Amino acid sequence: MVGARIREKRNARRMSLSDVAEQADISTATLSRIETGKQNIDVGLMINIARILHLSPHDLIAEEGEGDGDLADKIAVLKPNDRTRLWQDLNGSRNRSEGTGTRRLEDISMEVEGLLAQIDFLRGEVDRIREGLRSRRAPKRVVR
């Protein structure tokens, strides 16, 4: 999905595979495999390609009409370091314009990690409660 979005956005900007690959410091073949879904892309490279295409990483992750919940799920399954890098990139321009330092960014990253941990815990609790309700609703066998 991300690869297809990269191709779509690259073509919309009338950039060749080699133009983008060169700027991203990867081979044209690698970019082609990413765009066709034959190779996965790591978060760092995705952020770099988004910058080359003058997009936000969200533009490459989100589908047309996709809600924030789906994006939150995708972010939640990222490794903590990748998630922190993504938040840093998304918040970077705002932090630079506000003059906030690295310390504030670290605080935001820690808050986000805490909130995501809470969300994961609550999802588990909701699933456990749903399973309990399902087992209660199961029809009881009547022995005659």
C-alpha positions as CSV (number, residue, x, y, z in Angstrom):
1,M,0.0,0.0,0.0
2,V,2.8,2.5,0.9
3,G,4.7,1.5,-2.2
4,A,1.7,2.2,-4.4
5,R,1.2,5.6,-2.8
6,I,4.8,6.4,-3.4
7,R,4.4,5.5,-7.1
8,E,1.2,7.5,-7.3
9,K,2.7,10.6,-5.7
10,R,6.0,10.3,-7.6
11,N,4.1,10.1,-10.9
12,A,1.9,13.1,-9.9
13,R,5.1,15.1,-9.4
14,R,6.5,13.9,-12.7
15,M,9.6,12.5,-11.1
16,S,11.3,9.4,-12.5
17,L,12.3,6.3,-10.4
18,S,15.9,7.3,-10.8
19,D,15.4,10.9,-9.6
20,V,13.7,9.8,-6.4
21,A,16.1,6.8,-5.9
22,E,19.2,8.9,-6.3
23,Q,17.9,11.5,-3.8
24,A,17.0,8.8,-1.4
25,D,20.4,7.1,-1.8
26,I,19.0,3.8,-2.9
27,S,19.0,1.9,-6.2
28,T,16.3,2.3,-8.8
29,A,15.7,-1.4,-8.5
30,T,15.1,-1.1,-4.8
31,L,12.6,1.8,-5.2
32,S,10.8,-0.2,-8.0
33,R,10.5,-3.2,-5.7
34,I,9.1,-1.0,-2.9
35,E,6.6,0.6,-5.2
36,T,5.4,-2.8,-6.5
37,G,5.1,-4.3,-3.0
38,K,7.9,-6.8,-3.5
39,Q,10.1,-5.2,-0.8
40,N,9.1,-3.7,2.5
41,I,10.2,-0.1,3.4
42,D,11.5,0.9,6.8
43,V,10.1,4.0,8.5
44,G,13.3,6.0,8.0
45,L,13.3,5.5,4.3
46,M,9.6,6.2,4.1
47,I,10.1,9.5,5.8
48,N,13.0,10.4,3.5
49,I,11.0,9.6,0.4
50,A,8.1,11.6,1.8
51,R,10.4,14.6,2.1
52,I,11.8,14.1,-1.4
53,L,8.2,14.1,-2.7
54,H,7.3,17.1,-0.5
55,L,4.8,15.1,1.4
56,S,4.2,14.2,5.0
57,P,4.6,10.6,6.0
58,H,0.8,10.5,6.7
59,D,0.2,11.1,3.0
60,L,2.0,7.8,2.2
61,I,0.4,5.8,5.0
62,A,-3.2,7.0,4.8
63,E,-5.6,5.9,2.1
64,E,-8.3,8.2,0.7
65,G,-11.0,8.6,3.2
66,E,-9.2,6.7,5.9
67,G,-10.0,7.7,9.4
68,D,-7.6,8.5,12.2
69,G,-8.3,5.2,14.0
70,D,-6.7,3.2,11.2
71,L,-3.6,5.5,11.2
72,A,-3.4,5.2,15.0
73,D,-3.4,1.4,14.6
74,K,-0.6,1.5,12.1
75,I,1.4,3.8,14.3
76,A,0.8,1.7,17.4
77,V,2.3,-1.4,15.8
78,L,5.6,0.4,14.9
79,K,8.7,-0.4,16.9
80,P,9.2,2.2,19.6
81,N,12.3,3.8,17.9
82,D,10.4,4.0,14.6
83,R,7.4,5.4,16.2
84,T,9.5,8.1,18.0
85,R,11.2,9.0,14.6
86,L,7.8,9.3,13.0
87,W,6.5,11.6,15.8
88,Q,9.8,13.6,15.6
89,D,9.3,14.1,11.8
90,L,5.6,15.0,12.1
91,N,6.2,17.4,14.9
92,G,9.6,18.7,13.7
93,S,8.4,21.7,11.7
94,R,6.0,22.8,14.4
95,N,8.7,22.6,17.0
96,R,11.2,24.5,14.9
97,S,8.6,27.3,14.3
98,E,7.7,27.5,18.0
99,G,11.4,27.4,19.0
100,T,10.9,24.4,21.4
101,G,14.0,22.3,22.0
102,T,14.9,18.7,21.9
103,R,13.9,18.3,25.5
104,R,10.2,19.2,24.7
105,L,10.3,16.7,21.8
106,E,11.5,14.0,24.1
107,D,8.7,14.8,26.6
108,I,6.1,14.6,23.8
109,S,7.6,11.3,22.6
110,M,7.4,9.9,26.1
111,E,3.8,11.0,26.5
112,V,2.9,9.4,23.2
113,E,4.5,6.1,24.2
114,G,2.6,6.2,27.5
115,L,-0.7,6.9,25.8
116,L,-0.1,4.1,23.3
117,A,0.7,1.7,26.1
118,Q,-2.6,2.7,27.8
119,I,-4.5,2.2,24.5
120,D,-2.9,-1.3,24.1
121,F,-3.9,-2.2,27.7
122,L,-7.5,-0.9,27.2
123,R,-7.9,-2.8,24.0
124,G,-6.9,-6.0,25.8
125,E,-9.4,-5.3,28.5
126,V,-12.2,-4.6,26.0
127,D,-11.4,-7.8,24.1
128,R,-11.4,-9.8,27.4
129,I,-14.8,-8.3,28.4
130,R,-16.2,-9.0,24.9
131,E,-15.1,-12.6,25.1
132,G,-16.8,-12.9,28.5
133,L,-20.0,-11.5,27.2
134,R,-19.9,-13.9,24.2
135,S,-19.5,-16.9,26.4
136,R,-22.5,-15.8,28.5
137,R,-24.7,-15.3,25.5
138,A,-24.0,-18.8,24.2
139,P,-27.2,-20.7,24.2
140,K,-27.5,-23.1,27.1
141,R,-28.3,-26.7,26.3
142,V,-31.5,-27.9,27.8
143,V,-31.4,-31.4,29.0
144,R,-34.8,-33.2,29.0
